[in-house]
């Protein structure tokens, strides 16, 4: 989904007959780079209709914010899995006459960041010039921004999502998990940030990957008579949100395999530890209807800051050639 900014209004643009987004120019195989970059917002992708709508609403809010502040020219939403367009198509469809900043709408830096996004950026930067009208012609200037988390502002959103807590509650950060320890450590850091915000201990449990299983965290809380209260460290409703809900409700939760090398979770009931207090799963970071009110303002702030970090990375590498405007870094 492309959000083009034409004539002072935000519109969802389409590529031209050659497959390029409007505004791209190729002069003898060389791209003329303008000051304002384009932004690719890259989510994981989900088969949940509700999750899809909420991610699109977030992308629209971010696109409007970046336009108003004069930070970016065009913004396109893409995905690393499940949905289309993929990362290669996003890069190809964004204007070729300016740099592309890829912002992962992901909460931690795992397989999709270090492999999928890295390889897509490398392919784009090695693309030979051809001038034949094919999408994404010529080598592209692509920079990858950091993931959304960990960030203290995410702890604010997570805390706001939680119910009123009692001394008998055991707060658990429920994270998707990864086979990449860098992603899991980022989630543990998010748990520390939430603990500081709440001024109480927070355990971290994972729905997949190599970290401590969320199932074990829930069972341990119940075994000591505590109510498991899960801070939902997922961006939107979808597969993992459903899985966490089954765990906290005491149902059977199972997962076969997750793309990106994540491990499997065997069939197990969250009540296997002998029962205990009923648990609570807070809503994910994006929740509610398909309107702007579903997007916490802190989340838009975080994405904007990630775009700025990507612009700074591009500016440091290509400042003299591409003349990145200083005002974009402080808008």
C-alpha positions in Angstrom: 0.0 0.0 0.0 1.6 3.2 -1.2 0.8 6.5 0.5 1.8 9.2 -2.0 1.9 12.9 -1.1 0.6 14.9 -4.1 -0.8 18.4 -4.2 -0.6 18.8 -0.5 -2.9 15.9 0.3 -2.2 12.3 1.3 -3.3 9.8 -1.3 -2.7 6.2 -2.0 -0.7 6.3 -5.2 -0.1 3.6 -7.8 3.0 2.9 -10.0 3.1 4.1 -13.5 2.9 1.9 -16.6 6.5 0.9 -16.2 5.9 -0.2 -12.6 7.6 2.8 -11.0 6.1 5.0 -8.4 5.3 8.4 -9.8 8.2 10.9 -9.6 11.1 8.5 -10.4 13.5 9.5 -13.1 16.3 7.6 -14.9 18.8 9.7 -16.9 21.0 7.4 -18.8 20.8 4.7 -16.0 21.7 7.2 -13.2 19.2 8.2 -10.6 18.9 11.8 -9.5 18.3 11.8 -5.8 16.1 14.4 -4.2 16.4 15.7 -0.7 13.3 14.0 0.9 13.6 10.2 1.2 10.9 7.6 0.7 10.0 5.3 3.5 9.2 1.6 3.5 7.3 0.5 6.6 7.8 -3.2 6.9 5.6 -5.3 9.1 5.7 -9.0 9.8 2.4 -9.6 8.0 -0.7 -11.4 9.4 -3.6 -13.4 8.2 -5.8 -11.7 10.8 -8.2 -9.2 9.1 -8.3 -7.1 12.3 -4.5 -7.1 12.5 -4.2 -6.1 8.8 -6.5 -3.2 9.3 -4.7 -2.0 12.4 -1.3 -2.1 10.7 -2.7 -0.2 7.8 -4.1 2.5 10.2 -0.7 2.8 11.8 1.0 3.2 8.4 -1.5 5.9 7.4 -1.0 7.8 10.7 2.8 7.6 10.3 2.6 8.7 6.6 0.5 11.7 7.5 2.9 12.6 10.4 6.0 12.4 8.2 4.3 14.5 5.5 3.2 17.2 7.8 6.7 17.5 9.3 8.4 17.4 5.9 10.5 14.4 6.8 9.6 12.0 4.0 8.1 12.1 0.5 6.3 8.8 0.0 5.5 6.0 2.4 4.7 2.4 1.5 3.6 -0.5 3.7 5.1 -3.9 3.0 5.6 -7.2 4.8 8.3 -9.8 5.4 5.8 -12.7 5.5 2.2 -13.7 4.9 1.1 -10.6 3.1 2.1 -8.7 0.0 3.8 -6.5 -1.1 7.1 -7.9 0.1 10.3 -5.9 0.8 11.7 -6.2 -2.8 8.4 -4.9 -4.3 8.3 -2.0 -1.8 11.8 -0.9 -2.8 11.0 -1.3 -6.5 7.8 0.7 -6.4 9.1 3.6 -4.4 10.6 6.5 -6.5 14.1 5.7 -7.8 15.2 9.3 -7.6 15.6 9.4 -3.8 16.9 7.2 -1.0 14.7 4.6 0.7 14.6 4.2 4.4 13.3 0.8 5.5 11.6 0.9 9.0 10.8 -2.5 10.4 7.4 -2.4 12.2 8.9 -5.1 14.3 9.5 -5.1 18.1 12.9 -6.8 18.2 15.8 -7.4 15.8 15.6 -11.1 14.9 15.7 -13.2 11.7 13.5 -10.9 9.6 15.7 -7.9 10.4 19.2 -9.5 10.1 18.3 -11.7 7.1 15.2 -10.7 5.2 15.6 -6.9 5.3 19.4 -7.1 5.1 19.3 -9.3 2.0 16.6 -7.1 0.3 18.6 -4.0 0.9 21.7 -5.6 -0.5 19.9 -6.8 -3.6 18.6 -3.3 -4.2 22.0 -1.7 -3.8 23.6 -4.2 -6.3 20.8 -3.8 -8.9 22.4 -3.0 -12.2 21.1 0.1 -14.2 19.1 -0.9 -17.3 16.9 2.0 -18.2 14.3 -0.2 -19.7 11.4 0.8 -17.5 11.6 -2.2 -15.2 10.5 -1.5 -11.6 13.4 -0.6 -9.3 15.9 0.0 -12.1 19.5 0.9 -11.2 21.3 0.6 -7.9 19.2 1.9 -5.0 20.3 3.8 -1.9 18.7 1.8 0.9 19.1 2.3 4.6 17.6 0.2 7.4 16.3 1.8 10.5 16.3 0.1 14.0 13.3 -1.9 15.2 10.6 -0.2 17.3 11.8 -1.9 20.5 13.1 -1.8 23.0 11.9 1.7 23.9 10.7 3.2 27.1 7.7 4.6 25.3 6.6 1.1 24.5 6.7 0.4 28.3 4.2 3.3 28.7 1.8 1.7 26.2 2.2 -1.7 27.8 1.5 -0.3 31.3 -1.6 1.6 30.0 -3.0 -1.7 28.6 -2.7 -3.6 31.9 -5.6 -3.9 34.3 -5.4 -2.6 37.8 -2.8 -4.7 39.6 -2.8 -6.2 43.0 0.1 -7.5 45.1 -0.8 -11.1 44.2 -0.4 -10.5 40.5 2.5 -11.9 38.5 3.2 -9.6 35.6 4.7 -11.4 32.5 5.8 -9.8 29.3 4.4 -12.0 26.5 6.7 -11.9 23.5 6.7 -13.7 20.2 10.3 -15.0 20.5 12.9 -15.9 18.0 15.8 -18.3 17.4 18.0 -15.2 17.3 19.2 -14.4 20.8 19.6 -10.7 19.9 15.8 -10.5 19.5 15.2 -12.4 22.7 17.6 -10.1 24.6 15.9 -7.1 23.2 12.6 -8.5 24.6 14.3 -9.0 28.0 15.4 -5.4 28.0 11.8 -4.4 27.2 10.8 -6.4 30.3 13.3 -4.4 32.4 11.9 -1.2 31.0 8.3 -2.3 31.9 9.4 -3.3 35.4 10.9 0.1 35.9 7.7 1.7 34.7 5.5 -0.4 37.0 8.0 -0.4 39.9 7.5 -4.1 40.3 9.1 -7.4 38.9 8.2 -8.4 35.4 9.1 -11.9 34.0 9.5 -12.4 30.2 8.0 -15.4 28.4 8.2 -16.4 24.8 5.6 -18.0 22.5 8.3 -19.4 20.2 12.1 -19.5 19.9 14.8 -20.2 22.3 13.8 -18.2 25.4 11.8 -19.3 28.5 8.4 -20.5 27.2 5.5 -18.3 28.1 3.6 -21.4 29.1 6.2 -22.1 31.8 6.0 -18.5 33.1 2.2 -18.8 33.3 2.3 -22.2 35.1 5.0 -21.0 37.5 2.8 -18.0 38.5 -0.2 -20.2 39.0 1.7 -22.7 41.1 2.5 -20.0 43.7 -1.0 -18.8 43.7 -0.4 -15.6 41.7 -2.7 -14.4 39.0 -0.8 -14.4 35.7 -1.2 -10.9 34.1 0.3 -10.8 30.6 1.6 -7.6 29.1 1.0 -8.2 25.5 4.2 -7.4 23.6 2.7 -7.9 20.2 2.0 -5.2 17.7 -1.5 -6.3 16.7 -4.0 -9.2 16.9 -3.0 -12.3 15.0 -1.6 -15.8 15.3 0.6 -15.2 18.4 -2.1 -13.1 20.1 -4.5 -16.1 19.7 -1.8 -18.4 21.0 -1.2 -16.3 24.1 -4.9 -16.1 24.8 -5.2 -19.9 24.8 -2.4 -20.2 27.2 -3.7 -17.7 29.7 -7.2 -19.1 29.4 -6.0 -22.5 30.2 -6.6 -24.1 26.8 -4.3 -26.2 24.7 -1.7 -24.1 22.8 0.3 -25.6 20.0 2.4 -24.4 17.2 4.0 -26.3 14.4 6.7 -24.0 13.0 7.3 -20.3 12.5 9.1 -18.8 9.6 12.5 -17.4 10.4 13.8 -20.5 12.2 11.6 -20.1 15.3 11.3 -23.3 17.4 8.1 -25.2 17.9 5.9 -25.3 21.1 4.6 -28.7 21.9 1.0 -29.3 22.9 0.6 -28.3 26.5 -2.1 -26.9 28.7 -1.4 -23.8 30.7 -3.2 -25.3 33.6 -0.9 -28.4 33.8 0.8 -27.0 36.9 -2.3 -28.0 39.0 -4.6 -25.1 38.2 -4.5 -21.7 39.9 -5.9 -18.2 39.5 -7.4 -17.3 36.1 -5.0 -15.2 34.0 -5.4 -12.0 32.1 -4.0 -11.1 28.7 -3.8 -7.4 28.0 -4.6 -6.1 24.5 -1.7 -5.8 22.1 0.0 -2.4 21.3 -2.5 -1.7 18.5 -6.1 -2.4 19.5 -9.7 -1.2 19.0 -11.4 -0.3 15.8 -9.9 0.6 12.5 -9.5 4.3 13.2 -6.7 6.7 14.3 -7.8 6.2 18.0 -6.4 2.7 17.7 -2.9 4.0 17.3 -1.1 5.2 20.5 0.6 8.5 19.8 3.8 7.2 21.4 3.9 4.5 18.6 3.8 7.2 15.9 6.6 9.1 17.7 8.8 6.0 17.8 8.4 5.3 14.1 9.2 8.9 13.3 12.3 8.7 15.4 13.3 5.4 13.6 12.9 7.2 10.2 15.2 10.0 11.5 17.8 7.5 12.5 17.6 5.9 9.1 18.0 9.4 7.5 21.0 10.1 9.7 22.6 6.8 8.7 22.1 7.7 5.0 23.3 11.3 5.6 26.5 10.1 7.2 27.3 7.8 4.4 26.2 10.0 1.5 25.9 13.6 2.8 28.1 15.2 0.2 26.6 13.3 -2.8 23.0 13.4 -1.8 22.7 16.5 0.3 20.3 15.3 2.9 18.5 18.3 4.2 19.4 19.1 7.9 15.8 20.1 8.7 14.7 16.5 8.1 16.7 15.4 11.1 15.0 17.8 13.6 11.5 18.2 12.1 
